[in-house]
Amino acid sequence: MTLVDTGSSASTLTKPHAASETPVQKFVLTLSCGERAGIVQAVTTFLFERGFNIDEHQQFDDGLRQTLHLRTAFSQTSAYSPDQLEEEFRPIAERFDMKFSFHDQTKQRVLVMVSKFGHCLNDLIFRWRGGSLGGDLVLVVSNHETHRAMAEAAGLEFVYIPVTPDTKADAERQLLDLVDEHHIDLVVLARYMQVLSNDLCRSLEGRAINIHHSFLPGFKGARPYHQAYDRGVKLVGATAHYVTADLDEGPIIEQEVIRVDHTYGPTTLSTIGQDAEALALSRAVRWHCEHRVLLDQTSTVVFR
């Protein structure tokens, strides 16, 4: 057998052409409408005709309210924008009277508000730095200086906005200015102990999440864990919900409960309750940022 010397060395061998570097675009469609035949077919046909691959599909048919809720994640390498998809999808939406949105997979920009209790902020920072929060923390706003060091150690800008009855309106204007300036998608009240005005609640409708230190409804007001202890509770809970003008009555996104018994004093109950708060809040933030939460009147549909 004759060996032919091609004049190539190991260092000069021709490499195969690299595959296309075109990035894969990922989108999410969420919609709600009355139940009718052909909705899912219309959605899947729309995506198929444009060359999209469906990565995840979830739907909920609410038999009591006669409505359908749907979340579909899809992708392809062609160049599309959410605005373009919305425009092309509009005739289908009008035919079925849909409330719908297209979202790209850009991470939501999150502003966190906190007062003196830092356990939820600390948990959000930990999950954000570990890449499991689902959104990007951008800014921390507080009516106290207590957690400046925690925020700045994580590389987050910390803005101190004191609040008094006389300065409340101005403080809320400063907050909205920060939301606009930093292009904030979601405001998270991580144990922020100030009641937001009705006007601010309306301005942030559907994009502000609060954590309540109980398994709502129950034990409202001051010293909730002492109230729970006095009543001999067997479960400690926390509730993450959207902020509305009705205090602690917004649509619930997630709840966490932990079983306890008569041996738990108020301090222990508080410590365990803080774990529940952190868990419920982080899940609610992640699901919102991943467009898994659909508002349905006074409640939510959550595609986990």
N, C-alpha and C positions, 0 to 999 in steps of 0.2 A: 504494500500500500504506500503510495507516494503522498508525502505531506507537502502542501503548498504553503510557502511563506507569503502571507499577505502584507507583511510590513507593519502590522498592527501590534502594539504591545498592550498589556493589561490596562495600562493607564490611559490608552487612547481608543479603546474599544467604543464603537458607536453605541450610545444608549438609546433604548426605545423611546419614541415620542411620548411625552407625558400626556396624560388624559386632560381633557378640557378643565380649565381652572374656573369655569363659570360657577359662581356660588349658588347653592340651593336656596331658593326663597321659600319661607314657611309662613303660612297664614292660618288664621282661625276665623271661622264664620259662626256667629251666634244669632239665633233668631227665635222669635215667639210669634204664634199666630193661632187662630182657631183651627180645630181639627178638621181636615179635609183630605180626601183621597188625592194622591199624586204629589204631595209636598216633597217627600224624600226623593222620589224619582226626579222631580224638577231640579233639586239641588245637585244630585249626583250627575245628572246629565249635563248641567251647566259646567261642572268641574271637569268632566270627561272631555267635553268638546274643546276645552282650553288646555288640555294636556296635563291636568293636575293629578297627582297621586294622593288618595285619601289615606292619611296616616292614623287618624283616630276619629271615630264617630260615636256620639252618644245622643240619645234623645229620651224625652219623658213625655208620655201622653197622659195628661191630667184629665181623667174621666169625670171628675167632679165639676171642674171648670170648663171642660170641653176645649182645652187648649193643648198645643204641642210646643215643646221647648227643645231646641236642638243646638248642639255644639259639634262642629266638624273641623278638624285640623287637617291641612292639606299642604302639598309642596310641589315645586318643580324648579327647573333651572332657567326658565324664561323670565323676562323682565315684566313684572306687573307691579302695580301699586294698589293699596287698599281703596283709594279713591276711584281708580279705574275699574276695579272689581265691583264696587258699589254701583257705579254708573251702569255697567253692563248687566248687573243683576236686578236693577230696579224694575224692569217690566215683570219679572217673576214675582218680586215682592208685592207689586201692586195687584197682580192677579190673585194672590193668596192673602192679601191684606196683612203682610208681615211687618213686624218690628225687627230690624236686623242691623248687624254691624260686621264689617270685615276688619280684622286686626292683623298687623304684621307681628313678627316675633321679637321686635325690639323690646327690651326690658322696660317695664314701667319705672318711672322716676318717683321715688317715695320721699316724702317729708314726714318726719316723726316729731310729735309733740309730747313733752314729758314734763312732770312736775318734780316732786321729791322722791317718789318711788321709782327706782331704776331697773327693776328686774326684767320688765318687758323690753325696755330699750336694750339692755345687755343681751338678751336672748335674740332680738332682731339683728343686732350687730354680729353676733356669733354666726347666725345662719347666713347672713349676707356675705360675710367673709369666707364662709365655707361653700358658697355657691348654691345653697339650697333654699333661699328665700323666695326666689322667683322674680324679684324686682331689685332695683338698685337704690340703696339708701343714698340720698344726696345731701340732706340738711337735717339738723336737729334744732327745734325751737322749744324754748322753755320759759316759764315765768319765774324760774329760780336758776341760780348759778350752780346748783348742786352737781350736775352731771356734765359740766363743760369738759373736765379732764377725760371722762370716758369717751365722749364723742370725738374730741380732738385726737386722742390716742388712736382712734380708728381711722383718722384721716378725714373726718366729717366736719364741715363748718357748723359752728354752734352759734345760734343767735338768741340773745337774752332779750325777751320782751316782757317787762313787768306788767302786771294787770291789777288795776284797782277799779272800784266802781266809776271813778272819774275818768280813767284812761282806757276803759274797756273798748270803746268804739274805735279809738285810735290804734289800739293794739291789734284789733281784728283787721283794720285796714292795712297795717304793716304785714300781717300774715298773708293776706290776699296778694299784696305786692310781691312777696317772696314766692308765692305759688306761681305767679305770672313770670317773674324774673328767672326762676330756675326751671320753668316748663314742667311743673310738678303734675304727675298723673294721679297720685293717691296721697291723701293725708291720713296719717295713722295717729290716733290718740292713744299713746302707750301709757296709760294712767295719768293723763293730763287732767288735773283736778280743777278745771274751770268750765262752767256751763257756756256753751257757744250761743250767740244770739240767733234768733230766728232767721235774720237776714244772712248770716254767715252759713247757717245750715242749708239754706236754699242755694247759696252760691256753690256749696260743695256737695250738693245732692248726688248720690251715687258714686262719689269718689272720696269719701271720708269714712273710716272705720274706727269704731271705739271698742275698748274692752271694758266690760263691766264685771266688777268683783263679786258676782254671784250668779247662780244658775237661775236666770230670770224666768218668771217674775218672783221676787221675794227678797226680803231683807234690804230694802232700799234705804238710802240715807247714810248717816255716819256710823262708824264702828260696826260694819256688817258681820265681821267674824265674831265679835262679842255677842251680837244678836243671835248668830247661829249657835254659839256655845250655850247661851241662855235657853235656847229652844231644844237643845239636845239633838242637833241634826246628825244624820247618818251619811250624808253626802255633802261634799264641798264642791262648788262648781264655779264656772266662769262663762261669760257669754260675749262673743264677738259679734257686733252688729253694725249696720250702716247708721250713720248719724242722721237724725231728722230733728225737726223742731220740737217733736214730742220727746221729752227727755227719757232716754233709755227705752224707747218704744220702737226703734227702727227695725227694719227687716233683719232677722237673725241669720248669720252666715254659718257660725260654728259654736258648739258648746262642748265643754269638757267637764267631767265629774270625777271625783275621787272619793272612794268610800272611807269613812272614818267611824269612830265609836266614842264611847263615853270617856275614854282615857285621854283624849286630845283636848288640851287647854287652848285658850284663845291664841297664844303665840304659835303653837304648833299648827293650829288650823290656818292661821295667816300664812305660815311658811308653805304649807301644802297648797293653799289657795293660790299663792303666787305661781306655783308650778302649773296649775290649771290655767291661769290667766295667760302665761307665756305660750303654752301649747295651743290654746284656742286662738289667740291673736296671730301667731305665726302661720297657722294653717289658713286662717281667713285672708291674710295678706297674700300668701302664695296663691291661693285659689283665685283671688281677685286679679292678681297680676297675670295669671295664666288664662284669664277670661273664662273661668269655669263657673262663675256665679251669674245667674240671670235673675233679675228682679221680677217678681210676680206679685203685683199689688203690694200687700203688706208683708209678704214673705219672699223667700228665695228658692230657686232651684240650683243645686250645687252639683256639678258633674265632677266627681272626684277622680 
